[in-house]
Amino acid sequence: MSNVPELVLETMKSAEARGFKLSCEETVGRLLAALASAVPPGGRVLELGTGAGVGAAWLASGLGHRSDATVLTLERDPELAATARELPWPEWVEVRVADVEKELPELGRFDLIFADAEGGKWSGLDLTVAALRPSGMLVVDDMDLSRYQSTEHRESVTRVRDSILSDPRLVAVDLPVSSGIMVATKRHD
Ligand SMILES: C[S@@+](CC[C@H](N)C(=O)[O-])C[C@H]1O[C@@H](n2cnc3c(N)ncnc32)[C@H](O)[C@@H]1O
């Protein structure tokens, strides 16, 4: 790994120390950073599932020194959220303890959503799509079927892929790289 932002390196170390193994892979992280850097002035970025904070760190690194945009990341496990909060975030990053499916309808709309929790992705995907602004982008990872052994998991991946590709509100692409990434843009209403 080269040119990994300092904040990302710190979150990776923290994840390793905690034994957290579900952080996004580097290619996914770099995509998140690239898309975060493109949100419009005043942009709102949302991550579903903070984990140890690696994805949020990539998102924040993409925004760099911008202070006009915000990153909100939701995590239902209070201990994981507390671990993530210990990192040196810019003040416009908020780590919030919340269940995605309960919280999402109250949050308004976002320019970029990284859906990386059970809630809002494997279930409640519709809430996530509804929370995208027109031109807003959705990123989901872990869509590589070959990484799943169980029929149940493979069916879930297939269902979510089909749902994203056939949703008339979205323009989507399936990227067979890293853990399997899908990116979708919300059409204008
Ligand atoms: C794959 S990990 C997130 C990794 C993180 N996005 C990253 O890239 O480093 C998924 C996280 O989602 C959390 N989670 C699962 N279901 C959730 C829900 N309904 N609401 C909030 N968090 C949830 C889990 O506790 C776990 O920490």
The ligand as an ORCA input file, in Angstrom:
! r2SCAN-3c Opt
* xyz 0 1
  C     -18.696     -4.376      7.136
  S     -18.689     -3.599      8.689
  C     -18.414     -1.920      8.327
  C     -17.019     -1.601      7.868
  C     -16.797     -0.137      7.583
  N     -17.836      0.417      6.743
  C     -15.466      0.043      6.879
  O     -15.462      0.174      5.646
  O     -14.449      0.062      7.542
  C     -20.418     -3.579      9.060
  C     -20.753     -2.837     10.345
  O     -22.151     -2.563     10.328
  C     -22.653     -2.653     11.634
  N     -24.094     -2.882     11.487
  C     -24.723     -4.010     11.047
  N     -26.050     -3.810     10.996
  C     -26.265     -2.527     11.403
  C     -27.427     -1.735     11.552
  N     -28.650     -2.236     11.277
  N     -27.298     -0.462     11.975
  C     -26.064      0.057     12.248
  N     -24.913     -0.664     12.126
  C     -25.016     -1.931     11.707
  C     -21.882     -3.811     12.246
  O     -21.876     -3.734     13.651
  C     -20.497     -3.635     11.629
  O     -19.663     -2.902     12.466
*
